[in-house]
Amino acid sequence: MTRVAFALFLVAAVAVSVLALTGEPGRAALEWMGWRIEMTAAAAALLTLFSALLFTLVWRGVIWIVEAPRRAARARAEAKRKQAIEALSRGFLAVAAGDGSEARRLAQKSAELAEDAPALVRVLAAQAAEAAGDRGAAKSAYNAMLGFPEMRLAGLRGLMQAAQAEGDKLTAVRHAETAYGLARTARWAWRALLEARLEVGDWAAALDLVQGALERKIVSPVVAERSRAALLAASAASLEESADPKARAQALDFATQSVKLKPDFAPGVAMAARLLADDGKAAKAGQLIESAWKAEPHPALWLAYRDLKTNELPKARAQRLAALAALKPEARESRMLRVESALIGGDPIAARAAARLLDQDAPTARFAGLMARVAAANGEADEARAWIARGIDAPQEPDWSDLDPEGRAFAYQREDWARLVGSYGETGQLIHPRHERRERTMNDLPELPSAYSDYAESTPFIRAAETGGAMMPIPDDPGVFDAPPIPDPPEGGPAPRRNSGARRRLASGSRAAK
């Protein structure tokens, strides 16, 4: 207001000055209580302006004096508010640092200072109690939040986490259900309910939760689609071994729905192919596998494709597998399948040619076994033994571990399917529980005939395989190296040992591997 009055004064002063300069000053007279004052109009105007300005300044001064106590109170409140904010900030930092005692002290201080942030004070008190390990105080703080609508979700989440820490799963689920009913976008509540359903293998309820999350826009359509595909495959797996025809028909329906959602999801495709083949629909099963192979080859797929027909000749089967590999020729699995198909078709030369296209750096046990079979098929027994020696300590392939020793693909346990739903839904990546648990898989390495057992374990081929050196061919009959004669043992005494520098004679002649 003072600024407005001063601006008006300046405008009026300029106007009066302009009027005086024009030569028309005018006259003004004032009579009051017998007094008469005469002056020019410009002087009267300036006097009036100065009087108004003076009155305004006096009035503002009076108001400033009157409001001094209120201003002091506001200053004290502002200082207190700043102290409360500082205490809250330091308290949350102490919680983050895990200093429970300091966090509780600052929570108490902020409770005494803060007047306009009770929600933050309650949250800090609860978290400080958790950091200090006082679960009872933390639960009391979270329970107190339930009485305030704006803090109910925070209180429910805290109570759910406290119940989970105590192992009380039923109470945790109850709090999550309450929160999920209150807020449509409470992802943490949805996730807790989903994990609880997956833990007990309630795939139907989990499917409903995923559909609800999609409708509420908690998850994206891509995540929902992948999660549903994995859940449908898990539902099919739970019914696949049933003797009831209706249950198996339901399993086939679940597996088919899974493939429709994600045609490249290997567990769902392999299961649908098995069930379709059992139902006499091998052609349709083959189409599913071919579509999945184009997108993401997996060893379980070509094994299922191989077993779709059981009455064909080896050459026909080899041609069929080679056609599958040609659907995605650049993939590693396709290149390995070309080697397998050549071996099945009885063409060792083609198998050797296809094997040369494989990357032989850091071979896996499965790769070493394949190379051993190629060498054995070409009559190279020493090389086959060398590859077997390399494969003994070679790492396993995660995808190959999805096959159990009986050749069943994705024979997962319930908790494995639960993990797969979460992992595949969020990232689109498969898990390999058998690989993680180091369980036995299908045999990687071939068994050579027993006639090979008389090879010395220290042959240069084996040493080269173990050290990673070049594997040079060894002649079938290298001859016998001269060695000092071995005297007859004394009567009743032990036989003398052969000189360590003498070499043993290697078995000669090529032998075919089994």
SETI-142211 format. One line per 8 residues: number of its first residue (from 0); their letters; for each residue x, y, z of N, C-alpha, C. Coordinates in steps of 0.1 Angstrom, whole numbers, m for minus. Example, Ala and Ser with C-alpha at 12.3 -4.5 7.8 and 13.67 -1.06 7.14 Angstrom:
<nodes>
0) AS) 132/m57/78/123/m45/78/132/m33/78  128/m22/71/137/m11/71/129/0/79
</nodes>
This chain:
<nodes>
0) MTRVAFAL) 8/m12/0/0/0/0/9/13/0  20/12/7/29/23/8/35/26/m6  38/16/m13/43/17/m26/33/24/m36  20/20/m34/10/26/m43/8/41/m40  8/44/m27/7/58/m23/18/67/m28  30/61/m27/42/68/m32/42/70/m47  37/60/m54/36/61/m69/26/72/m73  14/72/m66/4/82/m68/9/96/m66
8) FLVAAVAV) 17/97/m55/23/110/m51/32/115/m62  41/107/m68/50/111/m78/42/115/m91  31/108/m94/23/111/m106/17/125/m104  11/127/m92/5/140/m90/15/151/m89  27/149/m84/37/159/m83/41/163/m97  43/154/m106/46/157/m119/36/165/m126  23/161/m124/12/168/m130/11/183/m125  13/185/m112/13/198/m107/24/206/m113
16) SVLALTGE) 36/200/m113/47/207/m119/45/212/m133  39/203/m141/36/206/m155/26/218/m155  16/217/m147/6/228/m146/12/241/m143  22/241/m133/28/254/m129/37/259/m140  43/251/m147/52/255/m158/45/261/m170  32/258/m171/24/263/m182/20/278/m180  23/283/m168/19/297/m165/6/300/m160  m1/289/m156/m15/290/m151/m15/284/m137
24) PGRAALEW) m9/290/m127/m8/284/m114/m21/284/m106  m30/293/m109/m43/293/m103/m42/298/m88  m54/298/m81/m55/303/m67/m63/293/m59  m59/292/m46/m66/283/m37/m67/290/m24  m78/289/m17/m80/296/m4/m87/286/6  m83/287/19/m88/278/29/m91/286/41  m104/285/46/m108/292/58/m112/281/68  m107/282/80/m109/272/91/m107/278/104
32) MGWRIEMT) m118/279/112/m118/285/126/m112/299/126  m116/307/117/m112/321/116/m99/323/109  m93/313/105/m80/314/98/m83/313/83  m76/321/75/m78/321/61/m64/319/54  m62/309/46/m50/307/40/m52/307/25  m43/315/18/m44/316/3/m31/312/m2  m31/305/m13/m19/300/m20/m23/296/m34  m12/294/m42/m15/290/m56/m21/275/m56
40) AAAAALLT) m27/273/m67/m33/259/m68/m22/248/m68  m11/251/m74/0/241/m74/5/238/m60  7/249/m52/11/247/m39/1/239/m30  m12/243/m32/m22/235/m25/m22/220/m29  m20/218/m41/m20/204/m46/m8/196/m40  3/203/m40/15/196/m34/14/194/m19  8/204/m12/6/203/2/m3/191/5  m14/190/m3/m23/179/m1/m16/166/m3
48) LFSALLFT) m8/165/m13/m1/152/m16/8/149/m5  16/158/0/26/156/11/18/152/24  7/158/26/m1/154/38/m6/140/37  m11/136/25/m16/122/24/m5/112/25  7/116/20/18/107/21/23/105/35  23/116/42/27/116/56/17/108/65  4/110/62/m6/102/69/m4/87/67  m1/84/54/0/69/51/12/63/58
56) LVWRGVIW) 23/71/59/35/66/66/32/64/80  25/73/86/22/72/100/13/60/103  3/59/94/m6/48/96/1/34/95  10/33/85/17/20/84/26/18/96  32/28/101/40/27/113/32/22/125  20/28/127/11/23/137/8/8/136  4/5/124/1/m10/121/13/m19/124  25/m14/120/37/m23/122/39/m25/137
64) IVEAPRRA) 36/m14/145/38/m16/160/28/m25/165  15/m24/161/4/m32/166/7/m47/162  12/m49/150/14/m63/146/27/m69/150  35/m62/157/48/m67/161/47/m81/169  38/m82/179/37/m95/186/33/m107/176  24/m104/167/20/m114/157/32/m118/148  40/m108/144/51/m111/136/61/m120/144  63/m116/156/72/m124/164/68/m139/165
72) ARARAEAK) 55/m140/167/49/m154/168/51/m162/155  49/m155/144/51/m161/131/66/m165/129  75/m157/133/89/m160/132/93/m172/140  87/m172/153/90/m184/161/85/m196/155  73/m196/149/67/m208/143/75/m212/131  80/m202/123/88/m206/111/101/m212/115  107/m207/126/120/m213/131/117/m227/136  106/m229/143/102/m242/148/100/m252/136
80) RKQAIEAL) 93/m247/126/90/m255/114/103/m260/107  112/m250/106/125/m254/100/133/m264/108  132/m262/121/139/m272/130/132/m286/128  119/m286/127/112/m299/125/116/m305/112  116/m297/101/120/m303/88/134/m308/89  143/m301/96/157/m306/97/157/m319/105  149/m320/116/149/m332/124/144/m344/115  133/m341/107/127/m352/99/138/m356/89
88) SRGFLAVA) 144/m347/82/154/m350/72/165/m359/78  171/m354/89/181/m362/96/176/m375/101  164/m376/105/158/m389/110/157/m399/98  152/m395/87/151/m404/75/165/m408/71  175/m399/71/188/m403/68/194/m413/78  191/m411/90/195/m421/100/189/m435/98  176/m435/94/170/m448/90/177/m454/78  180/m446/68/186/m451/57/200/m457/60
96) AGDGSEAR) 207/m450/70/220/m455/74/219/m467/84  207/m470/89/206/m481/98/208/m477/112  209/m464/116/212/m460/129/198/m459/136  193/m469/143/180/m469/148/179/m460/160  188/m460/169/187/m451/181/187/m437/177  195/m432/168/195/m418/164/182/m415/157  178/m424/149/165/m422/142/153/m420/151  153/m428/162/142/m427/172/143/m414/179
104) RLAQKSAE) 155/m410/182/157/m397/189/152/m385/181  156/m386/168/151/m375/159/136/m376/156  131/m388/156/116/m389/154/109/m383/166  114/m385/178/108/m379/190/109/m364/189  121/m359/185/123/m344/184/113/m338/174  112/m345/162/103/m340/152/89/m340/156  85/m350/164/71/m350/169/68/m339/178  78/m334/186/77/m323/195/76/m309/187
112) LAEDAPAL) 83/m309/175/84/m297/168/74/m295/157  71/m306/150/63/m305/138/48/m304/142  42/m295/135/27/m293/137/19/m295/124  26/m293/113/19/m294/100/23/m306/92  30/m315/98/35/m327/90/33/m340/99  21/m343/105/20/m354/113/22/m368/106  19/m368/93/20/m381/86/35/m384/85  44/m375/81/58/m377/81/64/m382/94
120) VRVLAAQA) 59/m375/104/64/m379/118/60/m393/121  48/m398/118/44/m412/121/52/m422/112  54/m418/100/62/m427/91/76/m428/97  82/m417/101/96/m417/106/96/m425/119  86/m424/127/86/m431/140/85/m446/137  77/m450/128/76/m465/124/89/m470/119  95/m463/109/107/m467/103/119/m467/113  119/m457/122/129/m457/132/128/m469/141
128) AEAAGDRG) 116/m473/145/114/m484/153/119/m497/146  116/m498/133/121/m509/125/136/m510/125  142/m498/123/157/m497/122/163/m501/136  156/m498/146/161/m501/160/158/m516/164  151/m523/155/147/m537/158/136/m538/168  128/m528/170/117/m528/179/104/m531/171  101/m544/168/90/m547/159/76/m543/166  76/m544/179/63/m540/186/60/m526/184
136) AAKSAYNA) 70/m517/186/68/m503/184/65/m499/169  71/m506/160/68/m504/146/54/m508/143  50/m519/147/36/m523/145/26/m513/151  29/m508/163/20/m499/169/19/m486/161  31/m482/156/31/m469/147/23/m472/135  24/m483/128/17/m486/116/2/m487/119  m1/m494/130/m16/m495/133/m22/m481/136  m14/m472/141/m19/m458/144/m22/m451/131
144) MLGFPEMR) m15/m455/120/m17/m448/107/m30/m452/101  m36/m464/105/m48/m469/99/m60/m460/102  m59/m451/112/m69/m442/116/m70/m430/107  m61/m428/99/m60/m416/90/m61/m421/75  m71/m416/68/m73/m421/54/m61/m419/45  m54/m408/47/m43/m406/38/m31/m414/41  m31/m421/53/m20/m429/57/m23/m444/58  m35/m448/54/m39/m462/55/m30/m471/47
152) LAGLRGLM) m27/m467/35/m19/m476/26/m5/m478/32  1/m467/37/14/m468/43/14/m477/55  3/m476/63/2/m484/75/0/m499/71  m8/m502/61/m10/m515/57/2/m522/51  10/m514/43/22/m519/38/32/m523/49  33/m514/59/42/m516/70/38/m528/78  25/m530/80/20/m542/87/23/m554/79  21/m554/66/23/m565/58/38/m570/58
160) QAAQAEGD) 47/m560/57/61/m563/58/65/m569/72  59/m563/82/62/m568/96/57/m583/97  45/m586/91/40/m599/92/49/m609/84  54/m604/73/63/m613/65/76/m615/72  81/m605/79/93/m607/87/91/m617/98  79/m618/103/76/m627/114/72/m641/109  71/m642/96/67/m655/90/52/m658/91  44/m647/94/30/m649/94/24/m646/80
168) KLTAVRHA) 24/m656/72/19/m653/58/5/m650/57  m4/m656/65/m18/m653/64/m21/m639/67  m15/m634/78/m17/m620/81/m12/m610/70  0/m614/65/5/m606/54/m4/m605/42  m9/m617/38/m19/m617/27/m31/m609/30  m36/m610/42/m48/m602/46/m46/m587/45  m34/m582/49/m32/m568/48/m30/m564/33  m24/m573/25/m22/m570/11/m36/m570/4
176) ETAYGLAR) m45/m579/7/m58/m579/1/m66/m566/5  m64/m561/17/m71/m549/21/m66/m537/13  m52/m537/12/m46/m526/4/m50/m526/m11  m50/m538/m16/m54/m540/m30/m68/m536/m33  m77/m537/m23/m90/m533/m24/m92/m518/m23  m83/m511/m16/m83/m497/m14/m78/m489/m25  m67/m493/m31/m60/m486/m41/m59/m494/m54  m63/m489/m65/m63/m496/m78/m48/m498/m83
184) TARWAWRA) m39/m489/m79/m26/m489/m84/m15/m493/m74  m20/m500/m64/m10/m505/m54/m3/m517/m59  8/m515/m66/16/m526/m72/22/m536/m62  26/m530/m51/32/m538/m40/22/m548/m35  10/m544/m33/m1/m553/m28/m4/m564/m38  m5/m560/m51/m7/m570/m61/4/m580/m62  17/m575/m61/28/m584/m62/28/m594/m50  25/m589/m38/24/m598/m26/14/m608/m28
192) LLEARLEV) 2/m605/m33/m9/m614/m35/m5/m624/m46  2/m620/m57/6/m629/m67/16/m639/m62  26/m634/m54/36/m643/m49/30/m654/m40  20/m649/m32/13/m659/m23/5/m669/m31  m1/m665/m42/m8/m675/m50/2/m685/m57  13/m679/m62/23/m688/m68/29/m698/m59  31/m693/m46/38/m702/m37/30/m715/m34  17/m714/m34/8/m725/m32/4/m732/m44
200) GDWAAALD) 8/m727/m56/5/m733/m69/m10/m731/m73  m16/m720/m68/m29/m716/m72/m29/m708/m85  m27/m716/m97/m24/m709/m109/m37/m702/m114  m49/m707/m111/m61/m700/m116/m62/m686/m109  m60/m686/m96/m61/m673/m89/m50/m663/m94  m38/m669/m97/m28/m660/m102/m31/m654/m116  m38/m663/m124/m43/m657/m137/m52/m646/m135  m62/m647/m126/m71/m637/m123/m64/m624/m118
208) LVQGALER) m54/m625/m110/m46/m614/m105/m39/m607/m117  m33/m615/m126/m26/m609/m137/m36/m601/m146  m48/m607/m148/m58/m600/m157/m62/m587/m150  m64/m588/m136/m68/m576/m129/m57/m565/m130  m45/m569/m129/m34/m560/m129/m33/m553/m143  m37/m560/m153/m37/m554/m167/m48/m544/m168  m60/m547/m163/m71/m538/m163/m68/m526/m155  m61/m527/m144/m58/m516/m135/m46/m508/m140
216) KIVSPVVA) m39/m513/m150/m27/m507/m156/m15/m508/m146  m15/m518/m138/m4/m520/m129/8/m526/m136  5/m534/m146/16/m540/m154/12/m537/m169  23/m537/m177/21/m535/m191/15/m547/m198  9/m545/m210/3/m556/m217/13/m567/m220  26/m563/m223/36/m573/m226/39/m582/m214  41/m576/m202/43/m583/m190/31/m592/m187  19/m587/m188/8/m595/m186/7/m607/m195
224) ERSRAALL) 10/m605/m208/9/m616/m218/19/m627/m215  32/m623/m211/42/m633/m208/38/m640/m195  33/m633/m185/29/m640/m173/18/m649/m175  8/m646/m183/m3/m655/m185/2/m667/m193  11/m666/m202/16/m677/m210/23/m687/m200  31/m682/m191/38/m690/m182/29/m697/m172  18/m690/m168/9/m695/m158/0/m706/m165  m3/m704/m177/m11/m715/m185/m2/m727/m187
232) AASAASLE) 11/m725/m189/20/m737/m191/21/m744/m177  22/m737/m166/22/m743/m153/9/m750/m150  m2/m745/m154/m15/m752/m152/m15/m764/m160  m10/m764/m173/m10/m776/m181/m1/m787/m175  11/m782/m169/20/m792/m163/14/m799/m151  6/m792/m144/m1/m798/m132/m11/m809/m136  m16/m809/m148/m26/m818/m152/m21/m828/m162  m8/m826/m167/m3/m834/m178/m2/m849/m175
240) ESADPKAR) 2/m852/m162/4/m866/m158/m8/m873/m153  m20/m866/m154/m32/m872/m148/m37/m883/m157  m43/m893/m151/m49/m904/m158/m63/m901/m163  m69/m890/m158/m82/m886/m162/m82/m880/m176  m89/m885/m186/m89/m879/m199/m94/m865/m199  m103/m861/m191/m108/m848/m190/m97/m838/m185  m89/m843/m176/m78/m835/m171/m67/m833/m181  m64/m843/m189/m55/m842/m200/m60/m833/m211
248) AQALDFAT) m73/m834/m213/m78/m825/m223/m77/m810/m219  m80/m808/m206/m78/m795/m200/m64/m790/m201  m54/m799/m198/m40/m796/m200/m37/m792/m214  m42/m799/m224/m39/m795/m237/m45/m781/m241  m57/m778/m235/m63/m765/m237/m54/m754/m231  m49/m756/m219/m40/m746/m213/m28/m745/m221  m21/m756/m225/m9/m755/m233/m11/m748/m246  m22/m750/m253/m25/m744/m265/m27/m729/m263
256) QSVKLKPD) m34/m725/m253/m36/m711/m250/m22/m704/m247  m14/m711/m240/0/m705/m237/7/m703/m250  6/m712/m260/13/m710/m273/7/m699/m281  m6/m697/m280/m12/m686/m287/m7/m673/m282  m5/m672/m269/m1/m659/m263/14/m657/m267  23/m667/m265/37/m666/m268/42/m678/m276  41/m677/m289/45/m688/m297/60/m692/m296  68/m683/m290/82/m686/m288/86/m691/m274
264) FAPGVAMA) 76/m694/m266/78/m698/m252/80/m713/m252  93/m717/m251/97/m731/m253/89/m741/m243  88/m738/m230/81/m747/m222/66/m750/m226  59/m739/m230/46/m741/m234/45/m748/m248  54/m745/m257/54/m752/m270/57/m767/m269  68/m770/m261/71/m784/m259/60/m792/m252  53/m786/m243/42/m793/m236/30/m795/m246  27/m784/m253/16/m785/m263/19/m795/m273
272) ARLLADDG) 32/m796/m278/35/m806/m288/34/m820/m283  38/m822/m271/37/m836/m265/22/m840/m264  14/m831/m259/0/m834/m257/m7/m836/m271  m4/m828/m280/m10/m829/m294/m6/m842/m300  7/m846/m299/12/m858/m304/5/m870/m298  3/m870/m285/m5/m880/m278/m19/m881/m282  m24/m869/m287/m38/m869/m291/m39/m872/m306  m28/m876/m313/m28/m880/m327/m28/m868/m336
280) KAAKAGQL) m23/m856/m331/m22/m845/m340/m7/m840/m341  1/m850/m347/15/m847/m348/18/m836/m358  10/m835/m368/12/m824/m378/11/m810/m372  1/m808/m364/m1/m796/m357/10/m793/m347  14/m804/m340/25/m802/m331/37/m798/m338  40/m804/m350/52/m800/m357/51/m785/m361  40/m780/m365/38/m766/m369/42/m757/m357  37/m761/m345/40/m752/m334/55/m752/m331
288) IESAWKAE) 62/m763/m332/76/m764/m330/84/m756/m340  79/m757/m353/86/m749/m363/85/m734/m361  73/m730/m357/71/m715/m354/80/m711/m343  81/m719/m332/89/m715/m321/104/m716/m325  108/m725/m333/122/m726/m337/126/m714/m345  117/m708/m353/121/m696/m361/123/m685/m351  116/m684/m340/118/m673/m331/129/m675/m321  130/m687/m314/140/m689/m304/142/m704/m303
296) PHPALWLA) 153/m709/m310/156/m723/m309/160/m728/m295  156/m740/m292/159/m746/m279/160/m761/m281  170/m767/m274/172/m781/m277/160/m790/m274  152/m786/m264/140/m794/m261/130/m794/m273  131/m784/m281/122/m783/m293/126/m793/m303  139/m794/m307/142/m804/m317/141/m818/m312  143/m820/m300/141/m834/m294/126/m838/m295  117/m828/m292/103/m831/m293/99/m833/m308
304) YRDLKTNE) 105/m825/m316/103/m826/m331/107/m839/m336  119/m844/m331/124/m857/m335/114/m868/m332  108/m867/m320/100/m878/m315/86/m878/m320  82/m868/m328/69/m867/m333/65/m879/m342  75/m885/m348/73/m897/m357/83/m908/m352  77/m919/m349/85/m930/m343/87/m942/m353  81/m941/m365/82/m952/m374/89/m948/m388  98/m938/m387/104/m934/m400/119/m939/m400
312) LPKARAQR) 124/m940/m412/138/m945/m413/148/m934/m409  160/m937/m405/169/m927/m401/172/m916/m411  173/m919/m423/175/m909/m433/164/m899/m434  151/m904/m434/140/m896/m434/139/m887/m422  143/m892/m410/143/m884/m398/154/m873/m399  166/m877/m405/176/m867/m406/172/m856/m415  165/m859/m426/161/m849/m435/151/m839/m428  142/m845/m420/132/m837/m413/139/m828/m403
320) LAALAALK) 149/m833/m396/156/m824/m386/164/m813/m393  170/m817/m404/178/m807/m412/169/m796/m417  157/m799/m421/147/m789/m425/143/m780/m414  142/m785/m402/140/m777/m390/151/m768/m388  164/m773/m388/175/m764/m386/176/m753/m397  171/m755/m409/172/m746/m420/162/m734/m417  153/m735/m408/144/m724/m405/151/m712/m399  162/m715/m392/170/m704/m386/184/m708/m386
328) PEARESRM) 190/m708/m398/203/m714/m400/215/m708/m392  213/m695/m388/224/m688/m382/225/m691/m367  214/m697/m361/214/m699/m347/224/m711/m343  229/m710/m331/239/m721/m327/231/m734/m326  219/m734/m321/212/m747/m320/209/m753/m334  207/m744/m344/205/m749/m357/218/m756/m363  229/m749/m360/242/m755/m364/245/m768/m358  242/m769/m345/244/m782/m338/234/m792/m343
336) LRVESALI) 222/m788/m346/212/m797/m351/216/m803/m365  223/m795/m373/228/m801/m385/238/m812/m383  246/m811/m373/255/m822/m370/247/m834/m365  238/m831/m356/230/m843/m351/222/m850/m363  217/m842/m372/209/m848/m382/218/m856/m392  230/m852/m394/240/m860/m402/243/m873/m395  245/m872/m382/248/m884/m374/237/m894/m375  224/m889/m373/213/m897/m374/211/m904/m387
344) GGDPIAAR) 214/m896/m398/213/m901/m411/225/m910/m415  234/m912/m407/246/m921/m410/255/m916/m420  257/m902/m420/266/m896/m429/277/m889/m421  288/m896/m417/298/m891/m408/306/m879/m415  308/m880/m428/315/m870/m435/307/m856/m434  294/m857/m437/286/m845/m435/286/m840/m421  286/m849/m411/286/m845/m397/299/m838/m394  311/m843/m400/324/m836/m398/324/m822/m404
352) AAARLLDQ) 318/m821/m416/318/m808/m423/309/m798/m415  298/m803/m410/289/m794/m402/296/m790/m389  303/m799/m383/310/m797/m370/320/m786/m371  327/m785/m383/337/m775/m385/331/m761/m384  318/m759/m386/312/m746/m386/309/m742/m371  311/m750/m362/308/m747/m348/320/m740/m341  317/m732/m332/327/m725/m324/333/m734/m314  346/m738/m315/351/m748/m306/359/m741/m294
360) DAPTARFA) 358/m728/m292/364/m722/m281/355/m724/m268  362/m728/m257/355/m730/m244/343/m739/m246  345/m752/m250/334/m761/m253/327/m765/m240  314/m767/m242/306/m773/m231/306/m788/m231  301/m794/m221/300/m809/m220/292/m814/m232  281/m808/m235/272/m812/m246/280/m811/m259  287/m800/m261/295/m798/m273/306/m809/m274  313/m811/m263/323/m821/m264/318/m835/m267
368) GLMARVAA) 306/m838/m261/300/m851/m264/296/m852/m279  291/m841/m285/287/m842/m299/300/m843/m307  311/m836/m304/323/m838/m312/329/m852/m310  327/m858/m298/332/m871/m296/325/m881/m305  312/m879/m306/304/m888/m315/307/m886/m330  310/m874/m334/315/m872/m347/328/m879/m350  337/m877/m341/350/m884/m343/349/m899/m343  341/m904/m334/339/m919/m334/332/m924/m347
376) ANGEADEA) 322/m916/m352/316/m920/m364/325/m920/m376  336/m912/m375/346/m911/m386/358/m921/m383  356/m929/m373/367/m939/m370/379/m933/m363  378/m921/m357/389/m914/m351/388/m916/m336  392/m928/m331/390/m932/m317/397/m923/m308  410/m920/m311/418/m912/m302/412/m898/m300  407/m892/m311/401/m879/m310/388/m880/m301  380/m891/m303/368/m892/m296/371/m893/m281
384) RAWIARGI) 382/m901/m277/385/m901/m263/390/m888/m258  397/m880/m266/402/m867/m262/390/m858/m259  380/m858/m268/368/m850/m266/361/m854/m253  360/m867/m251/353/m871/m238/361/m866/m226  375/m867/m227/383/m862/m216/380/m847/m213  379/m839/m224/376/m825/m222/362/m823/m217  353/m831/m221/339/m829/m217/336/m832/m202  345/m840/m196/343/m844/m182/342/m832/m173
392) DAPQEPDW) 352/m823/m175/352/m811/m166/346/m799/m173  341/m800/m185/335/m788/m192/322/m784/m185  318/m772/m186/306/m767/m180/294/m772/m187  283/m773/m180/270/m777/m186/263/m765/m193  255/m768/m203/247/m757/m209/234/m755/m202  230/m743/m199/218/m740/m192/205/m746/m199  205/m743/m212/193/m748/m220/192/m763/m220  204/m770/m221/204/m785/m221/200/m790/m207
400) SDLDPEGR) 202/m782/m196/198/m787/m183/183/m788/m181  175/m782/m191/161/m782/m190/156/m796/m193  164/m805/m197/161/m819/m200/166/m828/m188  157/m836/m182/162/m844/m171/168/m857/m177  174/m866/m168/181/m878/m173/172/m887/m182  159/m886/m180/150/m895/m188/146/m888/m201  151/m876/m203/148/m868/m216/135/m860/m215  129/m859/m203/117/m851/m202/121/m836/m202
408) AFAYQRED) 114/m828/m209/117/m814/m210/109/m806/m200  115/m797/m193/108/m788/m184/100/m795/m174  105/m806/m168/99/m813/m158/102/m806/m144  95/m794/m143/98/m785/m132/90/m789/m120  95/m785/m108/87/m786/m96/78/m774/m95  69/m774/m85/59/m763/m84/66/m750/m81  77/m750/m72/84/m737/m70/91/m732/m82  96/m742/m90/103/m738/m102/93/m730/m112
416) WARLVGSY) 81/m736/m113/71/m729/m122/68/m715/m116  67/m714/m103/64/m701/m97/75/m691/m100  88/m695/m99/99/m686/m103/99/m683/m117  95/m693/m126/95/m690/m140/84/m679/m143  73/m680/m137/62/m670/m140/68/m656/m137  74/m654/m125/79/m641/m122/91/m637/m131  100/m645/m134/112/m642/m142/108/m639/m156  100/m649/m162/97/m647/m176/87/m636/m178
424) GETGQLIH) 78/m634/m168/68/m623/m170/75/m609/m170  85/m607/m161/92/m594/m159/102/m592/m170  110/m602/m173/122/m600/m182/121/m608/m196  112/m617/m197/111/m625/m209/122/m636/m210  129/m638/m199/140/m648/m199/136/m661/m192  141/m672/m197/138/m685/m190/147/m687/m178  143/m694/m169/152/m698/m158/156/m713/m160  166/m717/m153/172/m731/m155/174/m737/m141
432) PRHERRER) 163/m741/m134/165/m746/m120/174/m758/m119  173/m767/m129/181/m779/m128/196/m775/m129  199/m765/m137/213/m761/m138/218/m754/m125  209/m746/m119/212/m739/m107/214/m749/m95  207/m760/m95/208/m770/m85/218/m781/m88  225/m779/m100/235/m789/m104/230/m803/m105  218/m805/m109/212/m818/m110/216/m825/m123  215/m838/m124/219/m845/m136/210/m842/m147
440) TMNDLPEL) 216/m842/m159/208/m839/m171/209/m852/m180  204/m850/m192/206/m861/m202/222/m863/m204  226/m875/m206/240/m878/m208/246/m870/m219  256/m862/m216/263/m854/m226/273/m862/m234  280/m871/m228/291/m878/m234/288/m892/m238  292/m896/m250/289/m910/m254/298/m920/m247  293/m932/m247/301/m943/m241/307/m951/m252  321/m951/m252/328/m958/m262/328/m973/m258
448) PSAYSDYA) 330/m982/m268/331/m996/m265/342/m999/m255  340/m1010/m248/349/m1014/m237/363/m1017/m243  364/m1020/m256/377/m1022/m262/386/m1010/m261  381/m998/m259/389/m986/m258/395/m985/m244  391/m993/m235/395/m991/m221/410/m994/m219  416/m1001/m229/430/m1004/m227/439/m993/m232  434/m982/m236/443/m970/m239/449/m965/m226  461/m961/m227/468/m955/m215/462/m942/m212
456) ESTPFIRA) 459/m938/m199/453/m925/m196/463/m914/m199  475/m917/m201/485/m906/m203/489/m904/m217  480/m908/m227/484/m906/m241/485/m892/m244  493/m888/m254/495/m874/m257/481/m868/m261  472/m875/m266/459/m870/m270/452/m864/m258  452/m873/m247/445/m869/m235/452/m857/m229  465/m857/m228/472/m846/m222/470/m833/m230  469/m834/m243/466/m822/m251/452/m817/m249
464) AETGGAMM) 443/m826/m247/429/m822/m244/429/m815/m230  436/m820/m220/435/m814/m207/442/m801/m206  453/m799/m214/461/m787/m214/456/m777/m224  447/m781/m233/443/m772/m244/452/m771/m255  462/m780/m256/472/m779/m267/466/m785/m280  474/m785/m291/469/m791/m303/469/m806/m302  458/m812/m308/456/m826/m307/461/m832/m320  474/m837/m320/480/m843/m331/476/m857/m332
472) PIPDDPGV) 474/m863/m344/470/m877/m346/481/m886/m341  477/m897/m336/487/m907/m331/486/m919/m340  497/m925/m345/496/m937/m353/490/m948/m345  484/m957/m353/477/m969/m346/488/m977/m339  500/m979/m345/510/m988/m338/523/m980/m338  526/m973/m328/538/m965/m327/550/m973/m324  548/m986/m322/560/m995/m319/563/m995/m304  573/m1003/m301/577/m1005/m287/590/m998/m285
480) FDAPPIPD) 591/m989/m275/603/m983/m272/612/m992/m264  625/m990/m267/635/m999/m259/634/m995/m244  635/m1005/m237/635/m1003/m222/644/m1014/m216  650/m1011/m205/659/m1021/m199/650/m1033/m195  657/m1045/m196/649/m1057/m193/645/m1057/m178  634/m1064/m176/629/m1064/m163/633/m1078/m157  641/m1078/m146/645/m1090/m141/634/m1098/m134  636/m1111/m133/626/m1119/m126/625/m1115/m111
488) PPEGGPAP) 614/m1114/m106/613/m1110/m92/619/m1121/m83  625/m1117/m72/631/m1127/m63/619/m1135/m57  623/m1147/m53/613/m1156/m48/607/m1150/m35  594/m1148/m35/587/m1143/m23/588/m1128/m22  595/m1121/m31/596/m1107/m30/587/m1100/m40  584/m1087/m39/576/m1080/m48/582/m1078/m61  574/m1078/m72/579/m1076/m85/584/m1062/m87  596/m1060/m94/602/m1047/m96/593/m1039/m105
496) RRNSGARR) 593/m1026/m103/585/m1016/m111/592/m1014/m124  584/m1011/m134/589/m1008/m147/595/m994/m147  605/m991/m154/612/m978/m155/601/m968/m159  601/m957/m151/591/m947/m154/593/m940/m167  605/m941/m172/607/m934/m185/603/m942/m197  600/m955/m195/596/m964/m206/581/m961/m210  578/m961/m222/564/m959/m227/557/m973/m228  544/m972/m226/536/m984/m228/532/m985/m243
504) RLASGSRA) 529/m997/m247/525/m999/m261/510/m996/m262  506/m987/m272/492/m984/m273/485/m995/m281  472/m996/m278/464/m1006/m286/463/m1001/m300  464/m1010/m309/464/m1006/m323/451/m1010/m330  449/m1004/m342/437/m1006/m349/425/m997/m345  418/m993/m356/407/m984/m353/395/m992/m349  388/m986/m340/376/m992/m334/364/m982/m335  353/m987/m339/341/m979/m340/335/m976/m327
512) AK) 331/m963/m325/324/m960/m312/310/m964/m312  305/m966/m300/291/m970/m299/282/m959/m302
</nodes>
